[in-house]
Amino acid sequence: MRFIHAADIHLDSPLQGLEAHEGAPVEEIREATRRAFTNLIDLALEEKVDFVLIAGDLYDGDWKDYNTGLFFVGRIGRLARAGIQTFIVAGNHDAASQITRAMPLPANVTLLSAKKPQSITLARLGVIIHGQSYAARAVNENLAAYYPQGDPNYFNIGLLHTSLTGRVGHENYAPCTLADLKSKGYDYWALGHVHQREIVAEDPWIVYPGNIQGRHIRESGSKGATLVTVEEGRVVEVEERELDVLRWVVCPVELSECETREAVYGRVSAALEKAQSQAEGRILALRLQLQGNCPLHGDLHARSVLWTEEFRGIATGLGDIWLERVQLATMRRTLLNEVAGKDTPLADLLQAVAELEFAGASLTTLVPDLASLKTKLPPELLAEGSVLEGSPECLPELREEVKELLIAKLIQHGGEA
């Protein structure tokens, strides 16, 4: 017996951080989640699986029109014609309270109840699937506690959308412990909600497959589903299968030995080519992280917009690489007092800038007219995950970037005086 475990499809969810750039692959971005879902259907047909499990968040919220539902029904109908069943639990994004439109599901699709745990027996395969959908977006109770005990005469699967004991970046929905899951006597727990692939346990198997298509830079790396093979009532193989069509990548570049612009270009070009070779033909949405004790540190900060456009040109020349952002994390090679001397006006000013602290203030407090300011800034500063999102964890990075930019400008003008 073989089955596919997928989760967090987020069908028609917008990808964030690229569309603002001229020349970006807008259609590929908009169609990414649909194409990844088509890849999931293709995988199920190619592997001739017995059924497909979707552990929540098939949709990204209420449909703006019926096209999202029509696309799902059309693609899942291909499985119906091949005799492949699909079992789904609704998660927080597609809970009963979130989706106001409805569409008849094909006969091969079972959406498990949101009222209480439901168990589906597949007698031919010797399988029982247990699961419960979300009735509302925020589910704070332990749903797993109400799941029935496994039947020792069957291969038992638990289908659950949960954060377990908590995962960074995810709401703490349907919380439960590892002990809660193991106590049910199931053979495989098909989890959803966490977008990063994770094998939580192997006895029994408790797996997050991650989402099938990254939607922004915080969902970087390969994305896909899990193919499970069962023999004589035991899991014998758990395989990750990649399905994403556009891949988000954080690409660090070490610039410590780069003393010329050409050397920087060479390092960046080599890093982009390596990332591209690992993508196996996928479009890359890439964040450059420039690191190291770099001789050109000041110039990188003082002329960051110009450097960014030049890096964007390198990426465009390679093809199918789109820069989401250039993150400057280099360091100065010289101390400030070596540049400005001691007891000079420039030294005093540089020291004042270096000691800038935001003391946990919000960006709105620091820059009251932030909304107006954003309209004048380049797209890379407004991307998902950028320092101008306004969240408290962004402040340290914002502070350092502002300090280094000011210092670079002061040193530049001080040297010209």
Secondary structure, 3 states (H helix, E strand, C coil): CEEEEECCCCECCCCCCCCCCCCCCHHHHHHHHHHHHHHHHHHHHHHCCCEEEEECCCECCCCCCCHHHHHHHHHHHHHHHCCCEEEEECCCCCCCCCCCCCCCCCCCEEECCCCCCEEEEECCCCEEEEECCCCCCCCCCCHHHHCCCCCCCCEEEEEEECCCCCCCCCCCCCCCCHHHHHCCCCCEEEEECCCCCEEEEECCEEEECCCCCCCCHHHCCCCEEEEEEEECCEEEEEEEEECCCEEEEEEEEECCCCCCHHHHHHHHHHHHHHHHHHCCCCEEEEEEEEEEECCCHHHHHHCHHHHHHHHHHHHHHHCCEEEEEEEEEEECCCCHHHHHCCCCHHHHHHHHHHCCCCCCCCHHHHCCCHHHHHCCCCHHHHCCCCHHHCCHHHHHHHHHHHHHHHHHHHHHHHHHC
